[in-house]
Amino acid sequence: MSEQHSDRRRFSRVDFFSQAYLCDSNGRVPCQVCDVSLQGALVAIPAEYADVSLVTPLTLEIPLGDEDDVVIRMTVRVAHEREGVMGLLCDSIDLDSISHLRRLVELNLGDASALEREFPALRHSDE
């Protein structure tokens, strides 16, 4: 990772390998989440999205259990594509999903205070 890229990152990423789905107006395609943060996710690119436009709005759905009742859902856009992965930037997320995501990141970071420092940056990341 370039030094410039890591300097821009304000959100902790945690490894989280999980089945998920990318959804757009054409349907729902399975994908593999590699890591997540409060600002987005890194996913293995499904063949169906090999040529996706960097401005295509997508929904990322990450089921958190065997039941479909606990799902992190966020509207995302493609930030970058390279080496078989797609970086997704979160544009919006509902309250339940952000609660689940926060808990997931908190558990994997092992440091709740680090996560608390990221929340003010989350509110101002669109400015």
PyMOL commands that set and color helices and strands:
alter all, ss='L'
color gray80, all
select helices_A, chain A and resi 3-8+47-49+95-109+112-124
alter helices_A, ss='H'
color red, helices_A
select strands_A, chain A and resi 14-24+27-37+40-44+58-63+71-82+85-93
alter strands_A, ss='S'
color yellow, strands_A
deselect
rebuild
show_as cartoon
